[in-house]
Amino acid sequence: MSLPTADANIPVRLKLSLPASAEATASELAFARQLGAQAIYIWVRPEQRNYPFLRDLRAKVEDAGLELYMVGNMDVGKSPRIHLALPGRDEDIAAYQAFIRDLGKAGIHVTTFTWEPDRVWSSEPGETRTARTRRVDLDELASRPFTDGRAYSEEELWDNFRYFMVRMMPVCEDAGVRMALHPNDPPAHVPLGGVPCLIKSIESYRKAFEIADSPALGMEFCMGCWLEGGERGFGNVLEGIREFQADGRILIVHFRNVSSPLPVFVETFLDNGYMDMYPIMKTLIEVGYEGTVTYDHTPHFPVDYDRGSGQAYAMGYMRALIDRAKAELGATG
């Protein structure tokens, strides 16, 4: 494949994004604008999972000059009853279907979910460049007891995923909403708490898309998880970007660096992990990615400086990477 030359005049289509609270205060939205964000993503609470709230939320964000790109809800997007086929699964799916319909009615076209009944797994915090940060030691995590009463098989989880997709994809297609599937974090090849990690490799993403059999299923391409998995997990991150962007599957990019692949890592600042983040940003521009790029986790600055400092540092770094890619590729926008 020949790469674009400096006179290719490639448009930069990606949008930088920041999280905001469900209340989306004027200060939060102004902070995002001042850092150069173009979009916002928000997790809403169950009582906010309705059309009037979502309509008004979108209007408030747009009035601040930003796009409300993604809205998620933890209770349905990370439901152990759905993932493990526990009592109440159909009720949670019905609630998710209603949420999807209300998102579409409000003009919000992307939401996100995981297949992690116990959500994100972490060990005791670690340190990067003196900053407290998330740490994972896979041996320690794998030694923890069952979290859901027994051991589950990967086949069970795939059956549950298939059950969910059959019920969600037609609703998403009708509502004009796409679901971005986030990988397991960490993407371990051993069960955690007795539950296998479902989305832990490039093959698992391919299988998920085959099961869904619908363009309504996309992916949240988490660079952090990709780098955590290393060659045993998702493989080459640049090849992954090219494959899934060609299929139109990448809806959200999480831009994050880590110290090393599993079995042990800490989350780092963008410039001091094991990956050079510039080729990633350059590739996203080269392939014409049009979704959002956001820095989802950050090491902690000292308490007197912590509020927003990590996001500001990351946004400045990401904007510099974009400017460098624009200069090298002759890109515009």
Sequence and secondary structure as in RCSB ss.txt:
>XXXX:A:sequence
MSLPTADANIPVRLKLSLPASAEATASELAFARQLGAQAIYIWVRPEQRNYPFLRDLRAKVEDAGLELYMVGNMD
VGKSPRIHLALPGRDEDIAAYQAFIRDLGKAGIHVTTFTWEPDRVWSSEPGETRTARTRRVDLDELASRPFTDGR
AYSEEELWDNFRYFMVRMMPVCEDAGVRMALHPNDPPAHVPLGGVPCLIKSIESYRKAFEIADSPALGMEFCMGC
WLEGGERGFGNVLEGIREFQADGRILIVHFRNVSSPLPVFVETFLDNGYMDMYPIMKTLIEVGYEGTVTYDHTPH
FPVDYDRGSGQAYAMGYMRALIDRAKAELGATG
>XXXX:A:secstr
     TTS  B   EEEEEE TT  HHHHHHHHHHT  EEEEE  GGG SHHHHHHHHHHHHHTT EEEEEE HH
HHT HHHHTT TTHHHHHHHHHHHHHHHHHTT  EEEE S TT     S EEETTEEE EEEHHHHHTS  SSSS
   HHHHHHHHHHHHHHHHHHHHHHT EEEE   SS  SS BTTB  SS SHHHHHHHHHHH STTEEEEEEHHH
HHHHGGGTT  HHHHHHHHHHTT EEEEE  EESSSTTEEEEE TTSSSS HHHHHHHHHHTT  SEEE     B
  GGG TTHHHHHHHHHHHHHHHHHHHHHT B 
